[in-house]
Each structure stands twice: as structure tokens, then as C-alpha cells.
Amino acid sequence: MSYLPSILSRWLPDGKVYGHEFTALNPKRNDHKAGSFRVNLMTGRWADFATGDSGGDIVSLAAYLADLSQSDAAKAILRMLGVSHG
């Protein structure tokens, strides 16, 4: 998942890489201190440990951040990566 830090930096511009995790403020809530919202760069699993929100992959993260269905989130990611889908 070498592309993941680049995508996450676009979605979560305040985030930083710490080891195998990307940590950022959660834009879905009034978050003032980075640390509880993390994405595992090896697996794509993500969680906000302050709220309990979590997901298993980058598609579920995109859906969460943009209030999209999983299908629409997957299509948006493909468009962002320049991949055509049928």
C-alpha cells in the first residue's frame, strides 16, 4: 500500500506518518489534538479511538470521511488514482 500516505495526505492534510501509522485530526468532529484518529499504513484499517468509529480498509475510510456509500467511495478512489472502471 505504498500509495496510502499520498492519498491520506490529500484527505487529511494535517496528518503525519509515525512508523506504520498515519495520525491526523478527525475532520468529522471537533478534534483539537492528533493521536486518536489513526490509519494503519500496512493494512488500511483505521479507527478513531475517541469515538469508536473504525473500518477495515481505505474504501470504508473514504466513505466515512465523505459521507458516501462504499460503492461510491470505491469509484471516487479509482477516479483519484486515474483508473477507469466499467
C-alpha positions as CSV (number, residue, x, y, z in Angstrom):
1,M,0.0,0.0,0.0
2,S,2.8,2.4,-0.9
3,Y,0.2,4.9,-2.3
4,L,-1.6,5.2,1.0
5,P,0.4,8.0,2.6
6,S,-0.1,10.2,-0.5
7,I,-3.9,9.6,-0.5
8,L,-4.1,10.2,3.2
9,S,-2.2,13.4,3.0
10,R,-4.7,14.6,0.4
11,W,-7.7,13.7,2.6
12,L,-6.1,14.6,5.9
13,P,-3.6,17.3,5.2
14,D,-2.7,17.8,8.9
15,G,-1.7,14.2,9.3
16,K,1.8,12.7,9.9
17,V,3.4,9.3,9.5
18,Y,4.6,7.7,12.7
19,G,6.1,4.2,12.0
20,H,3.3,2.2,10.3
21,E,0.5,4.6,11.2
22,F,-0.8,7.8,9.8
23,T,-2.2,10.0,12.6
24,A,-4.4,13.1,12.0
25,L,-7.2,15.2,13.4
26,N,-10.6,13.7,12.6
27,P,-12.4,16.2,10.3
28,K,-15.7,14.6,11.2
29,R,-15.6,16.0,14.8
30,N,-14.2,18.9,16.7
31,D,-10.8,17.3,17.1
32,H,-8.1,19.5,18.6
33,K,-5.2,17.1,19.2
34,A,-3.9,14.4,16.8
35,G,-3.5,11.0,18.2
36,S,-6.8,9.2,18.4
37,F,-7.5,9.1,14.7
38,R,-5.2,6.7,13.0
39,V,-4.8,4.6,9.8
40,N,-2.5,1.6,9.7
41,L,-0.4,2.0,6.6
42,M,0.2,-1.7,6.2
43,T,-3.4,-2.9,6.3
44,G,-5.5,0.2,5.7
45,R,-7.5,-0.4,8.9
46,W,-8.5,2.9,10.6
47,A,-10.0,4.0,13.8
48,D,-10.9,7.0,15.9
49,F,-10.2,5.7,19.4
50,A,-12.0,8.7,20.9
51,T,-15.4,7.9,19.2
52,G,-15.1,4.2,18.4
53,D,-15.6,4.8,14.7
54,S,-13.5,2.4,12.6
55,G,-13.2,0.5,9.4
56,G,-11.2,-2.2,7.7
57,D,-9.9,-0.5,4.6
58,I,-9.3,2.7,2.6
59,V,-12.7,2.4,0.9
60,S,-14.5,2.5,4.3
61,L,-12.4,5.5,5.3
62,A,-13.3,7.4,2.1
63,A,-16.9,6.5,2.7
64,Y,-16.7,7.7,6.3
65,L,-14.9,11.0,5.5
66,A,-17.1,12.0,2.5
67,D,-20.4,10.5,3.7
68,L,-20.5,8.2,0.7
69,S,-21.7,4.6,0.2
70,Q,-18.9,2.1,0.0
71,S,-19.5,1.7,-3.8
72,D,-19.4,5.5,-4.4
73,A,-16.2,5.7,-2.3
74,A,-14.5,3.0,-4.3
75,K,-15.4,4.8,-7.5
76,A,-14.1,8.1,-6.1
77,I,-10.8,6.4,-5.2
78,L,-10.4,4.9,-8.7
79,R,-11.0,8.3,-10.3
80,M,-8.5,9.9,-8.0
81,L,-5.9,7.2,-9.0
82,G,-6.7,7.7,-12.6
83,V,-8.1,4.1,-13.0
84,S,-11.1,3.7,-15.3
85,H,-13.8,1.4,-14.2
86,G,-16.8,-0.2,-16.0
